[in-house]
């Protein structure tokens, strides 16, 4: 009788015990909700995060949101950021660490008017070029440095650098001969403005050998000393990469999932499907683990960025395979 009562009491205790609570994770995106981040929205929509017992909140970015600052202030556990910004922040005292790299290739390029007489990089001399700043200018500066082209706006055969906003107006309005674009976004904004591909010349940073890593996942180094945080991030990366590979294989469905999560209503189906198709080309070839050779190329590009490099010394401890190895192997 005692055994029966004990068993019954145990059963009642188990029945009344609360279910294991999912671990909360907050992800800060680099930019607004769009197919550039489809893998995370797919992982959320398809339940991949839930399968890993994670309750994930995705915070969109925007022109007034600095992912590094959000991470530093404790507003997110993990953020999507470009490596130049992450390494610059690390050198300035914010120890960001790359734990995964879903994007294998860079989508940055310079888009130029063909009728301006531009056919090769050498033709960029004496031109006005639109360039994004806030850390996005350094691949461009490195490229110009390698070409021996001055960017001070004064030297003979140099270039005039126009600080470009996040739009394509300087090209459309002929204020610049070339502007910065991403293969998956601004280039198509130019096309949608009524310009044909035949009227343009593009120079992909990847082809010029000065591409830097984009859209990696970063956390604060101090948090990696916590085994519970490492376990949580391992599950997060595993689910996120499952989302990315699903998005690659099902681009149209992924684009629609992104649209469902766009609270602004600013995105369109056509643009997001086109963007997802281009983004899939950049994530292809990555299982989520950072390629050390890509990292070294990025560092070399940043160190060679002319008189004002984004970093001044070789970084140490800026990336780890601990989480991606546990998540993906």
WOPEVEN-V186205 format. One record per helix or strand of 2 or more residues. SS is the DSSP state (H for helix, E for strand). FROM is the first residue (numbers start at 0). LEN is the number of residues. If there is no record, write none. Layout:
ss=<SS | SS>
from=<FROM | FROM>
len=<LEN | LEN>
This chain:
ss=<H | E | H | H | E | H | E | H | E | E | H | H | E | H | E | H | E | H | H | E | H | E | H | H | H | H | H | H>
from=<1 | 22 | 34 | 47 | 53 | 66 | 77 | 82 | 95 | 107 | 113 | 120 | 127 | 137 | 159 | 168 | 177 | 185 | 196 | 199 | 204 | 215 | 220 | 226 | 250 | 268 | 291 | 321>
len=<15 | 6 | 11 | 4 | 6 | 6 | 4 | 9 | 6 | 6 | 3 | 4 | 4 | 10 | 4 | 4 | 5 | 7 | 3 | 5 | 4 | 5 | 5 | 23 | 11 | 15 | 12 | 7>
